[in-house]
Amino acid sequence: MGLAAGFVVGLALAAINPSTADKVGTVLSPVGTVFVNLIRMTVIPLVVSMLIASIGSRRSSEALGRVGARAAVLAVALLVVAAVGTVVIARPIFERIRIDPAAALALRGPDAATRLSAGAPTLSQWFVDLVPQNVFKAAADGTMLTVIVFAVLFALALARVSDPTRGAVLAVAEGVADAMQRLVTAILTLAPFGVFALAVPLATKLGLAAAGAVLAYIAVVVALTVFAAAALLYPTGIILGAMSPAAFASLCAPAQAVAFAARSSLAALPAMVESVERAKMPPMIVGFILPLAASVFRVGGAVAMSVGALFLARLYGIPLTPAQLASVAFTSVLASFAVPGIPGGSIIAMVPVLTAANLPIEGVGILLAVDTIPDMFRTTCNATGMLALASALRKGSY
C-alpha cells in the first residue's frame, strides 16, 4: 500500500506540477533515507552474529562431522549453482527493460560517475580485497563482503575451541543475533511510511517506467525461484536420494504448503520433520541436518538476492563489470547463510550484496515493499531445498 500510494502521488504530482513534485520529493527523500539507514545500521551486527552463532556451534562426533561436511559441500554447491545461474539468466532479461537514461541518472544522483568509477575493481583486485587488512576498518567502511569472509573464518575457528570458552562467545553471538532480529522486526513496522517516502521521488523521476519495472522484477524473481526448484532441487532430491518423483513430491508437499502460507522456513520445520520421519530417514537427518538447514540453508534467498541486485542495477542505470557480477553471486551465497528468520528476511540480508557491487542501498525499500508474493515462492523454494538436502544425504547417515 505504501508503494502504490507513493507511485500514485508521485505520478500525479509530476503530471500536474513538476516543480511541486520536485519540492515534495526533496521533503520526503530524507524520510526514506532515515528508513534505509535504520535497516543498514542493523546489517553488520545481525549478519556477523548469525554467522558466528550458526557456524561456530557446529561441533560433534566424527560421524556427525562427516555428515555435516557432506551437507556443507552439497549445500554450498547448490547455492553457487543457483546464484551463478540466476545472474546468467536474469541479466539479459533485465537488459530488455527500457529505462530512460536521463531519468536513471537523476535517480542515481549527481555523484554517479564518481561512485561508478570507484566501484569497478579489476578481477584480481576483487580477490585481494576479500581479505581485509583491518576488519574494523572494513566494517566502518561498509565493505560487507570482507566482513562476511572474516565472520565465516572466525566462526570456523571458534568451532574448534574448547567448550567453556566457545560457549561464552556463542552466548554473546546468539544474544546479539536475537536482539538484532527483534530490532529488525520493529523497524519493519515503519515500512509503509518509509516505502512511501522512497516511492514518491522514484515515481516523479522515472514515471510509469518505474511501476512497469517493478512488475517485471516480481515476475522474474518468481519465475527464477520456481525454475531453481524444478531444475535444481527436485533432481537433487530425486537422483541423489534415489526417490521416485512422486515420493519426493509427497515428501515436500506438507512443508511447502506451510512455507508458502507462513513465509517462514522455521515455521515449516515441524512439517519437514514429520515428512522425513514418515519417510523413515535416519535420526541424524531429523536431529541434525534439518534443524541446521532450517537455520542457514536458503536456496531461494540466493536466487532472490541475485535477482534483486541485478534489477536495482538496471533500475538505476548502473552497468555491472564482470567483477561486480562475481561479487553479486559470491556475496549472495554467503549472505544467504545469515538471512533472519522473519518474512522478508532475504531483502534485509541483501544489503551486503548491494554494498559489494556498489549498488544503491535505498533500493532495498522498493524491493521490501513488493516482497510479499516473491517471499511466498522464495520460502517455498527454501523448504524444498532443505528436504532435497535431507534426501540426498540420507543414504550415508545411518
Helices and strands as residue ranges (DSSP letters): H 2-16, H 18-56, H 62-95, H 101-108, H 112-118, H 123-128, H 135-141, H 144-158, H 163-188, H 191-206, H 208-228, I 229-233, H 234-235, I 236-240, H 245-262, H 269-278, H 283-284, I 285-289, H 290-296, H 299-315, H 322-335, G 336-338, H 345-349, H 351-356, H 363-369, H 372-393, G 394-397
